[in-house]
Amino acid sequence: MDDILRTDKFLMHYGMHPVCINFNECKDAFISQMKAGLDGAPSSLKMIPTYLSADGLVREGETAIAIDIGGTNLRVALLQVIGGRLQVVESSEAPVPGLSHAISKAAFFSEIVDKLQPVIHKSSRIGICFSHAAEILPNKDGRLISFSKEITVLDSEGMEIAHELSATLKGRGYHEQKAYALLNDTAAVLLIGAAPICGAVQPYDSYIGFVLGTGQNLSYIEKTDQIKKLQGGYQKAAMIVNTESGYFDRIPPGAIDTALNKTTVNPLEHQFEKMMSGRYLGQLILLTLQKAVSDGLFSEETGASILSLNALSLSEISSFLSDISARNLLSDLCKTREDRTVFAAVAERIIERGAKLAVVAIAAVMEKTDTGRRPEKPVCVVAEGSTFHKLFSFEDKFNTYILSEITAKQGRYCQVKAVENATLLGTAFAALIN
């Protein structure tokens, strides 16, 4: 049997092939969960109101500090409006606290304050991009729901993030009055895509902020009257909503998905995220390859090498897939041409499945909001994240599914664009307009 056909049969048997994803059923389930979450009913989509809209003006010379608490990195930057454009003036980066080992709440915020010291006196406005689930409060603070992406901060449940940061700053002797705005990375990405200070603004019908890096999530613009769980206090007609799509759990998992989940800190959570994001995708591909070894898809020598691996990075996978005949770690691991073909096919199909799932979420948002009906006024999908932009073939597969599932079948149109430093810029913009 042809090597590709053998691989496809193997992947379909274990529910890991892209064809195992029924696009319309998953899209409809996503929309149903969106509506339930907006109503305040039980839902795997948290549908968090941000109390932010995509409009607002800034003045020349204004400054803001942006803190990006991501899934891998902690970034701190000072930004300023220069020549009508928001620009990064200085920045630093470090591993996010709680990633390598469990950390106390006090230590978590103490490490953030350490990184803030060089810029803390340079602006009275602080935007906090928090790439984990948090209930956004009307005062623009956020109450932690849970950390994700394998980060562990002890005794942190229910904490108000900006309040804790402010208290830590004061405890360290910083008593200047600061104004805070906390938002998710997807809301930040959406904001800067829609902001005039980003550059020329096209006549887009709406905006979606999509992030696929260490984790996965998206935000979009919803009519305020559709957010039934709001308790008042917000007067604008539309609001950015953070779906927390990584929690979506109406996708039937494959057998290897289930095996991966059991190895994670929160095995029953973030099912959607674990099927495509950078934190998990390399391990998911490795577990699938190791299952393929036990099912006899590889030669004995190559199989032994694959079983000896404890981890597989996306950079290694990208390097291999870009040219499976070139000399690199993974091609050298495969001892025959057939082994390389099977190895590449497994990785390509798992990546394609992730791209298909990502487009499910985009299609669901566009259908729910009834946007993007005209090709001259598409929805703008502002895409950010290392997995989206750097993983070999992911962006191409994503765009292919956009065309086949959204344009051809739904008759809707969207345009995908990237903005450099989108998360930092959007976070600072939120601080400036709030």
N, C-alpha and C positions, 0 to 999 in steps of 0.2 A: 504494500500500500504506500502511496505517496506520503512523504514525511509531513507535509502540511496537512493533508487529510487525516493522518493518524493523530496529529496534534489537536486539530479541531474536534475530532471525535472524543478524545480524552477530555478536553476542556468542557465540551457540552455535557459529557457524562457527569461531571462534578459541578455543573451549574456555573462555570467560570467564563464562559464564552460570551461575547457581546450579544449573540442572537438569543441568549437566555433572558435578556432584558426586553420585556414587552414595553416599548416606548410609550404608547398611549395609555396603557394601564398604569404605568408608573407616573406619568404626567398627571392623570386624573386623580391619582391618590395624593400626589403632592398638592394639587389645588384644594382637594378636600381637607387636607391637614392645615393648609394656609387659612382657610375659612374658619375652621374650628379654633385655631390659635388666635385669630383676630377676635373671635367671639368670646374668648376666655374659657372655652370648653377644652376638655382633655385633648391633647395633640402632641405628636412628637416634634412638631415645629413650634418653637416658642414664640415666634412672631412678636418680637420685643419693640414697642414704640420707642423711638429715639428722642422725641420732642425737638427734632431738627427738621428744617426744610432746606431745600437746595438753593434758596435765594439769600442774598445778603451782600453788603458792600463793605469794602475795607478802604482805609485811607493810606496815602503815601507815607512811608516811614514807620508805620505801625509794626510792632514786633510781637512775637508769641513764641513760647517754648512748647515743643512737641515731645511727648514721651510715648514711644511705641513699645508696648509690652506684648511681644509676639510669642510664637510657639517655640522659637529657637533663640532669637536675639532680643536684647533690650537696646533700643536706640534712643538717644536724647539729642535734640537739635534746637538751635536758635534759628528762627526764620524771621525775615523782614520783607515788607513790601517795598521794592526798589524798582523805579521806572514802571510802576503799574503792575508789576508781576511779583508774586510771592516767591522768595528765593531762600535757599538754605545758606545761612551765614557761617555756622560752625556745627559740627556734629561729632558724636562718638558712638561706639558700638561695643557691646559685651554680651556674653551668654546670659540668657534670661535666668533670674534666680529661681531655684526649685527644679531645674531641668535635670541636673546630674544626680541630685539626691534630695530627699525631703528636707524642707526648710521651715522655720517658724515664721509666723506672720510678721513679727518684729524684725527678723533678719531680712525678710523679703523687701520690706519698705526701706530698711536701712541701706541695703545695697543700691536701691534706686536713688536715694538721696545722695549717696556717694557720687553717683554719675551725674547728678544734677548740679553739684557744687560749682563747676566752671561757668554755668550760665544762669544760675538761680536769681542773681541780682539784675539781669539784663531785660527782664520783662515781667509785667504784673499778670500776664495771661498765660495759663497753662492748659494745653490740650492733652488729654490722655487717651491714646488709642489702646484699647484693651481687647485683645484678640481671643477672649474666652467669654463664656456665657455670663452676662450680667444684666439684671433688670435696670434699665435706665430710669432715673427718677426725674420728676419735673424740674428739680433744681440743677439738673445736668450732671449729678453724681451718678454712680452706678452701684447697685447691690449685687455682690457676687452670687451667681447661681452655682457654678462649678468651674474649676480649672479643667482644661482638656490638654491634648497633645502630650500626655504623660508627665505633666508638671504637677508637683505635689507641694502644697503650702499648708502646713498644719494649722488647725483652729481658725481657718479663714472663712468658713461657710457663713454667708449672710453679711459679711463685712461690706462697708461702703468705701469704695476704693479711694476716691478723692479725699474723703474725710480722714482716712487712715494716713494718706500721704501728707496732708496738711498737718496732722498731729505729729507725725514723725519729724517734719521740717521744724516745727515749733520746738519739739523736744531737743533738736540739735542746735537751737539758737537762732533759727531763721524766723523772724517775726513780721516780715513784710506781708501786707495783705495781698492775696492772690485770688484771681477769679479762675475757676476751673470749668472745663467742659469735657465730659467723658463720652466716648463713642467707640463703636466697634470698627475694626479695620475696613470692613466692607462699606460701612457708612462713610468713612473717610475717603475711600477710593471713589465712591459715587459723588461725594461733595466736590472733590477737586475736578472731576470730569465735567461737572455741570457749571463750575464757577467761571465767570468771565476772566478772572486773573490767570486761568490756565492757558488762555490763548483764544484763538478764533472760535466762536460758538456757532455750530451748525444748527439748523432747525430740527432738532431731535424731538421725537414724540414723548420720550421719557428716558429714564436712566436706570441702569442696574449696576451695582458695584459687586464684582465677582472676584474673590480671592481664592487661589489654589496654590498654596506653598506648603508649609509644614502642615497646616490644616486646610479646611475647606468651608466656605460660607458665602452667602450673598445677601445684599440688601437691595431694596427697591423703593419706589415712591408710591404710596398708597393714598387714596382719598380718605380724609379724616373720618368721614361718616361711615366708612367701612370698618373702622377699628372700634368695634362695639364695646370692647373691654375698657376703653378709655374712661376715666372718671371726671373728665372735664379739665379745664385749666389750659387748654390749647386751642387757639382761635383760628389758626391758618387752615386753609382748605385741604392741604396735603401734608403728609409727613413721611419721612424716611422710616421704613420698618426693617429691622434686622431679623431675618427669618431664622437664624441659627440652623441652617439647612444641614449641617453636619450631623444633627441629631435625628434626621429623617429615618424612619425605621419601617417603611412600607415597601422596601425593595427586598424581594426574596433572596437571602444570602446563599452563595454557593458553599460547597463543603469546605473549601479552603478559607473562605471568609470566616466561617464558624470556628475553624481551628485557630486562625489568627486572633479572633476576639478573645479567646480563652487565655491568651498570653498577655493581654493588655491590663492596665491598671483598672479601667472601668469596662469590663467585658460586655456589659449590656447597653452601653451608651456609644453614641457617635458612630453608628453603623454605616451611614452614608459616607462620612468622612473617611472611614477606614478602608473604603473601597476605591479611593482615588488619591488621597493626599500624600504629601511627601514624607510625613512621619511614618506611614505604614506601607506605602506601595512597594518599596524595595523588599521588605520582609514578605509581603503577600506574593510577590513574584518568586522569591526564593522558596517559600513553602509549596507553591504550585510546582516549581521545578523538582523539588525533592519528592513530591507525590508522583511526578512523572517518572522519576528514577525507579520508584518501587513498582510502577506499572510497566516497566520495561521499555521506555521510550528512548533511553540512552544506552550507549555502549558501557561495558562494565567499568572501564577505567574512568571515563567521564562521569559516570554515575557516582563512583566513589569520591571523586573530587567535589561534586555538587553536594553530596551528603556531608562532607567535611566543613562546608561553609557555615558560619554562624550568622553572617549578615551579608547584605548585598546593597550597595549604595546606588542611588539613582544616577549619579555621575558615571559610575562604572557601567551601568546599563546603557546610558546614552552613548557613551564612547563605543561600546560594542555594537549597538544597533546602527550607528552611523556608518559602519563598514565592518561587516561580520568576518571579512577575510583579513583585515588588518591585524597587526600584532598588538594585543592588549591583554589585560588580565583575564577577561572572560573568553576571548577567542582562543587563548593559549590553554585555557582549562578544557575546552572542547577538543577531543582528540580526533574526530572525524568530521568530514563535511556535513554528514547527516546530523551529527550532534549539534553543530552550529546552527543548522536550519531549524531544528526542533527548539533549541534554546531561544533563538530569535523569535520564532512564532509564538511561543508561550508569552514572552515579554510584550510583544507587539499586541497580542490579543487582550492582555490584561490592561495595558495602557489604553487601547481602543475602548474597552468596556468603561473605563473611567471617564473618557471623553464623552461617551454616549450618556452616561449618568449625569454629567455636568450639564449637558444640553437639555436633559429632561427638566432640570430645575429652571433654566432660562426660559424654555418653552412654557412651563407652567405659569411663571410670573407674567409673561406676555399675554397668555390667554386669560388669566385671572383679571388683569387690568385692562384687557382689550386694547392693547397698544401695538404700534408698528404695522398698521394696516396699509400704509402707503409707502412705496419704495423711496420717494423723495423725502419722507419724514420718518426714518427708522428709529428704533430704540437704540440708544447708545449703551453698549456693554463695556464698562471700563474694567479691564482685566488686569490683575496684579498677582504676583507670586512666582517663586522660582520654579515650581513644578509646572505651572502653566507655560511659562516662557522658555524654560531651559531643558525640560525633559524631551528627549528626541521624539518627534512626531506627534506629541500631544496636541499642540496648537493646530497643526494641520488636520488632525482627526476631529478636533472640536469644530473647526470651521466647516468641515465636510458634513458633519451632522447638523450644523446650523442650516446649511443649504438644503439637505435632504429632508429634514424633519420639520423645520420651522418655515422656511421659505416655500419649498415645493408642496408640502402637505397642509400646512396651516395658512398659507397665503399671508404670512407676516414677514417683516423685514427688521433686521438689526445689524448694527455695525460694531465690530469689536475694535477697541483702541486701547493703547497703553499710554500711561503718563509717567514719566520718570519721577521717582521719589513720591509717588502718589499718596502713600500712606502718611508720610510726614507732612506733606503739603496740605492734605485734607484735614489732618488733625489740627494743624495750626490755623487753618481757615475756620474750622468750627470754633476754636477759642476766640478768634477775632470777631466773628459775627454774633457771638453769644455772650 
